[in-house]
Amino acid sequence: MTQQPVIPGYVAGTWTIDPGHSEVSFTVRHLMMTRVRGRFGRFSGQLVTAENPLDSRVSADIDMASIDTNNAARDADLSSGNFFDVGTFPVMTYESTSLEPDGDAFLLRGDLTCHGATAEVPLRLTVNGFGTGRFGDRRAAFTATGELSRKAFGISLDLPLDGGGVVIGDRIEITLEIQAVLGQ
């Protein structure tokens, strides 16, 4: 049996992600040489922290039309049927399934649904802290990182390069900087 972790300032309850103080970002290889970074500007979610932190759960929705790679033409292509097909699949969802200790952090396992497909995406979750906000509200902050295969979600367009490889890599690194507010 896993011992219940001790997290300074931890509070059990239902928390709402504060999108104004959070970020959902990603990085992918381009031309097998550089990394393109992007983010999603609209998302929402809820964290339910249980008395035993390992029983906590997370759910989140991401508006796929809010993709921003700092290049309007690329964003339009990513939103098209070539990639995310946001007209058909407007929302990406994440539902956690388990949480376990992982060194000085946690391993958050969950199901990501994107582009009509669902696959497990584990995230390394770091608790950055619990505290009180400027206006007296209880806040919690977390960083989660992970990696996924776009092909696992049926996003399989591969444009070959003359020298080998493809224009866009399969592996996508994701980083979530999350601040959440405790419900009243």
Residue pairs with C-beta under 8 A, 6 or more apart in sequence:
2 54
2 100
2 101
4 52
4 53
4 54
5 53
5 54
5 101
5 106
7 53
7 127
7 130
8 129
8 130
9 129
9 130
9 131
10 49
10 53
10 127
10 130
11 49
11 130
11 138
11 140
11 182
12 49
12 50
12 51
13 48
13 49
13 138
13 182
13 183
14 46
14 47
14 48
14 49
14 182
14 183
15 46
15 47
15 48
15 49
15 140
15 180
15 181
15 182
15 183
16 44
16 45
16 46
16 180
16 181
16 183
17 43
17 44
17 45
17 46
17 47
17 60
17 178
17 179
17 180
18 139
18 179
18 180
18 181
19 42
19 43
19 44
21 179
22 43
22 176
22 177
22 178
22 179
22 180
23 39
23 175
23 176
23 177
24 39
24 40
24 43
24 62
24 174
24 176
25 37
25 38
25 39
25 40
25 174
25 175
25 176
25 177
26 37
26 38
26 39
26 172
26 173
26 174
26 175
27 35
27 36
27 37
27 38
27 172
27 173
27 175
28 35
28 36
28 38
28 150
28 168
28 169
28 171
28 172
28 173
29 35
29 36
29 168
29 169
29 171
30 36
30 167
30 168
30 169
31 161
31 165
31 167
32 161
32 165
32 166
32 169
36 69
36 74
37 69
37 70
38 67
38 68
38 69
38 70
38 75
38 78
39 67
39 68
40 62
40 63
40 64
40 66
40 67
40 68
41 63
41 66
41 68
42 62
42 63
42 65
42 66
43 60
43 61
43 62
43 63
43 66
44 60
44 61
45 58
45 59
45 60
45 61
45 94
45 178
45 180
46 58
46 59
46 60
47 56
47 57
47 58
47 140
47 142
47 178
47 180
48 56
48 57
48 58
49 56
49 140
50 56
50 57
53 99
54 99
54 100
54 101
55 99
56 96
56 99
57 95
57 96
57 99
58 94
58 95
58 96
58 108
58 110
59 93
59 94
59 95
59 96
60 93
60 94
61 91
61 92
61 93
62 91
62 92
62 93
62 94
63 90
63 91
64 79
64 84
64 86
64 89
64 90
64 91
64 92
64 114
65 79
65 86
65 90
67 75
67 78
67 79
67 84
67 86
68 75
69 75
69 78
77 83
78 84
79 85
79 86
81 87
81 88
82 157
83 155
83 157
84 114
84 115
84 155
85 115
88 116
89 114
89 115
89 116
92 112
92 113
92 114
93 112
93 113
93 114
94 110
94 111
94 112
94 113
94 121
95 110
95 111
96 108
96 109
96 110
97 109
97 110
97 111
97 120
98 108
98 109
99 106
99 107
99 108
99 109
99 125
100 106
100 107
100 109
101 107
102 124
104 126
105 124
105 125
105 126
105 127
106 124
106 125
106 126
106 127
107 122
107 123
107 124
107 125
108 122
108 123
108 124
108 125
108 144
109 120
109 122
109 123
110 120
110 121
110 122
110 123
111 118
111 119
111 120
111 121
112 118
112 119
112 120
112 121
112 148
112 153
114 153
114 155
115 153
115 154
115 155
116 153
116 154
117 152
117 153
117 154
119 148
119 149
119 152
119 153
121 146
121 148
121 174
122 146
123 144
123 145
123 146
123 174
123 176
124 144
124 145
124 146
125 142
125 143
125 144
126 142
126 143
126 144
127 140
127 141
127 142
128 141
128 142
128 143
129 140
129 141
130 138
130 139
130 140
130 141
131 138
131 139
131 140
132 138
132 139
133 139
133 181
137 181
137 182
138 181
138 182
139 179
139 180
139 181
139 182
140 179
140 180
140 182
141 177
141 178
141 179
141 180
142 176
142 178
142 180
143 175
143 176
143 177
143 178
144 174
144 175
144 176
144 178
145 173
145 174
145 175
145 176
146 173
146 174
147 171
147 172
147 173
147 174
148 171
148 172
148 174
149 170
149 171
149 172
150 156
150 168
150 170
150 172
151 170
157 168
158 166
158 167
158 168
159 166
159 167
159 168
160 166
160 167
161 167
